[in-house]
Amino acid sequence: MILVNTDYITGKKFEMLGLVRGSTIQSKNIGRDITQSFKTLVGGELKAYTQMMNEARALATKRMVDEAEQLGADAVVNIRYASAAVMQGAAEVIAYGTAVKFVNE
C-alpha cells in the first residue's frame, strides 16, 4: 500500500475509490499524567505524551489502510491528520485520505 500526502503518485494513473479514514481516541494515563505534570514545572518535551500521540497516529493510519484494503485500493493519496479534544483528558486522532486503484493505459 502506497501512502502519500499529495494528490498524485509520480508515474501512476489511478481511479478514485472514495474517502477512507481511521480514528482512535486516547486518554491520559493517571501515572503518566502525574509525572508529566512535574515536567511542566521545569519545561521540555513531554515524552510520554509524544509517545502516546505517535501511537495514536499509527493506529489511526492502520485503520485507514485497513478500510482502503477492503475497497481493493492500491494506495491512499492526499492523506491528512487531525486531532481534537473530545473530553477533558481525551483526544481523538483521525487519519483520512482518498483510496485509489491503479489503472493501466
C-alpha positions in Angstrom: 0.0 0.0 0.0 1.4 3.4 -1.0 0.6 6.3 1.3 1.2 9.9 0.2 0.1 13.3 1.3 0.0 14.6 -2.3 -2.9 14.2 -4.8 -0.7 12.3 -7.3 1.9 9.5 -7.4 4.6 10.1 -10.0 4.3 7.6 -12.9 1.0 6.2 -11.8 -2.5 6.7 -13.2 -5.4 5.8 -10.9 -9.1 6.0 -10.4 -10.6 7.2 -7.1 -12.4 4.7 -5.0 -13.5 7.0 -2.2 -12.8 8.6 1.2 -11.2 6.3 3.8 -10.5 7.1 7.4 -9.3 5.7 10.6 -9.5 7.1 14.1 -8.8 6.4 17.7 -9.5 8.2 21.0 -6.7 8.2 23.6 -6.9 9.2 27.2 -4.2 10.3 29.6 -2.9 7.7 32.0 -3.0 8.9 35.6 0.5 7.7 36.3 1.8 9.3 33.1 -0.2 12.5 33.9 1.4 12.9 37.3 5.0 12.5 36.0 4.3 14.8 33.0 2.8 17.5 35.3 6.1 17.7 37.1 7.8 18.1 33.8 5.8 21.2 33.1 7.4 22.8 36.1 10.9 22.7 34.5 10.0 22.7 30.8 10.9 20.5 28.0 9.3 17.8 25.9 6.6 15.7 27.4 7.9 12.4 26.0 5.2 10.2 27.4 2.5 12.3 25.6 4.6 12.4 22.5 4.8 8.6 22.5 1.0 8.4 23.2 0.2 10.7 20.2 2.7 8.8 17.9 0.9 5.5 18.9 -2.5 7.1 18.2 -1.4 8.4 14.8 0.0 4.9 13.9 -3.3 3.2 15.0 -5.4 5.7 13.0 -3.2 5.2 10.0 -3.5 1.4 10.2 -7.3 1.6 10.5 -7.4 3.9 7.4 -5.2 1.5 5.4 -7.5 -1.4 6.5 -10.5 0.4 5.2 -8.7 1.2 1.9 -7.7 -2.5 1.5 -11.3 -3.5 1.9 -12.1 -1.3 -1.1 -9.3 -3.0 -3.1 -7.1 0.1 -3.1 -3.5 0.1 -4.2 -2.8 3.5 -2.5 -4.2 6.3 -0.4 -3.5 9.8 -1.6 -3.9 13.2 -0.1 -3.6 11.9 3.5 -4.3 14.3 6.3 -4.3 14.0 10.1 -6.4 15.9 12.6 -6.8 15.8 16.3 -9.4 17.2 18.7 -10.2 17.1 22.4 -13.4 15.1 22.9 -13.5 15.5 26.7 -11.1 16.6 29.4 -8.1 14.3 29.3 -9.0 12.5 26.0 -8.2 13.3 22.4 -9.3 11.9 19.0 -6.7 11.4 16.3 -8.1 10.9 12.8 -6.3 10.0 9.5 -8.1 10.4 6.2 -7.4 10.3 2.6 -8.6 9.1 -0.8 -8.3 5.4 -1.7 -7.2 4.8 -5.3 -6.8 1.9 -7.7 -4.0 1.9 -10.3 -5.1 1.7 -13.9 -3.1 0.5 -16.9 -3.1 2.7 -20.0 
